[in-house]
Amino acid sequence: MTLDKFHGIIPAFYACYDNEGNISESRTQALCDYLLEKGVQGVYVGGSSGECIYQSLDERKDVLTFVAKYLKGKMTLIAHVGAPSTRDSIVLAKHAAELGYDALSAIPPIYFRLPDSAVYKYWSDIIEATPLEFIIYNIPQTTGYTLTPALFEKLLTNKKVIGVKNSSMPTMDIERFKKVGGKDVVIFNGPDEQFVAGRIMGADAGIGGTYAAMPELFLKANEFVKNGNFQQATEIQSKINDIIIGLCSMNGSMYAVIKEVLNRRGVNIGSVRAPLEGISEADTVSIDAIVKTIDQAIEQFCR
Ligand SMILES: CC(=O)N[C@@H]([C@@H](O)[C@H](O)[C@H](O)CO)[C@@H](O)CC(=O)C(=O)O
């Protein structure tokens, strides 16, 4: 079994809408082309950054279809199939398997606070529905559910479980999951603000919601870590954090701001779906400054 295809920088794929707010195949293709050109390892499709929570089942199936159409065989494809019910999650999982995705992933059940036994059963039912490998998604700050190392260990007895995408904030969680899983498991860093720290504490790779706004910087940060160049890795992380704080400090939601950054970088993928808020007039000025900071950082670290 080789897990190399999961190692590297894996941007969380954004929802690409037309001017009326419907899923757009041509704009999805534009984002695929842009990420392919940047040289990322893969994409994580239909997760938080994909606004999955605001999309119908058919829309989510369309997104999985379009991304596979333009990227299958060109990079690693991970389908996020978490949905409110096990039934819908399985529909998405089977669809992704038919499309030839490399792996599935899912958040735990949301809304009701369910016991470990129900969460375990939810993930296990999805895993059993297809032959694909599976990546647990731990993101307590949005789901209210915290994966424990003990439950992770139990899930790993199923050989299809190959890792965890850990978006909790303590890097110690990454260290604990790596200790449980060892070398045959892939731990993905979730919080982009501590990508370098996460890698040093045991993450083999990263899946992130801000990567696509500045893939060059994350690819370089990963290279610095791989080469043991921790001084420069820390410096680039600090610059990345200035940018992320900027992305999160506007009237519009972070994803609306990122989409406008991408628009300025030549990729128009529309705006966000309500209740996420779009950018305001005032934001456009601040976005000019962010784009300039990204360009300067690329010039400083990547040329
Ligand atoms: C809580 C949250 O949304 N976390 C993001 C981060 O990438 C986050 O956007 C970033 O660290 C900025 O805060 C990712 O872990 C989510 C993600 O990759 C996804 O599923 O789209």
The ligand as an SDF file (V2000), in Angstrom:
LIG
                    3D

 21 20  0  0  0  0  0  0  0  0999 V2000
  -12.2590   25.5180   10.7060 C   0  0  0  0  0  0  0  0  0  0  0  0
  -11.8500   25.5520    9.2680 C   0  0  0  0  0  0  0  0  0  0  0  0
  -12.5790   26.0110    8.4510 O   0  0  0  0  0  0  0  0  0  0  0  0
  -10.6770   25.0240    8.9910 N   0  0  0  0  0  0  0  0  0  0  0  0
  -10.1180   25.0390    7.6550 C   0  0  0  0  0  0  0  0  0  0  0  0
   -8.8040   25.7550    7.6720 C   0  0  0  0  0  0  0  0  0  0  0  0
   -8.1280   25.5760    6.4500 O   0  0  0  0  0  0  0  0  0  0  0  0
   -9.0670   27.2350    7.8950 C   0  0  0  0  0  0  0  0  0  0  0  0
   -9.8770   27.7160    6.8580 O   0  0  0  0  0  0  0  0  0  0  0  0
   -7.7980   28.0270    7.9050 C   0  0  0  0  0  0  0  0  0  0  0  0
   -6.9440   27.4810    8.8410 O   0  0  0  0  0  0  0  0  0  0  0  0
   -8.0740   29.5090    8.1840 C   0  0  0  0  0  0  0  0  0  0  0  0
   -8.5540   29.6700    9.4950 O   0  0  0  0  0  0  0  0  0  0  0  0
   -9.9150   23.6590    7.1030 C   0  0  0  0  0  0  0  0  0  0  0  0
   -9.4210   22.8030    8.0810 O   0  0  0  0  0  0  0  0  0  0  0  0
  -11.2250   23.2210    6.4710 C   0  0  0  0  0  0  0  0  0  0  0  0
  -11.0520   22.4310    5.2470 C   0  0  0  0  0  0  0  0  0  0  0  0
   -9.9650   22.1020    4.8780 O   0  0  0  0  0  0  0  0  0  0  0  0
  -12.2390   22.0580    4.4770 C   0  0  0  0  0  0  0  0  0  0  0  0
  -12.8500   21.0460    4.7700 O   0  0  0  0  0  0  0  0  0  0  0  0
  -12.5820   22.7720    3.5710 O   0  0  0  0  0  0  0  0  0  0  0  0
  1  2  1  0
  2  3  2  0
  2  4  1  0
  4  5  1  0
  5  6  1  0
  5 14  1  0
  6  7  1  0
  6  8  1  0
  8  9  1  0
  8 10  1  0
 10 11  1  0
 10 12  1  0
 12 13  1  0
 14 15  1  0
 14 16  1  0
 16 17  1  0
 17 18  2  0
 17 19  1  0
 19 20  2  0
 19 21  1  0
M  END
$$$$
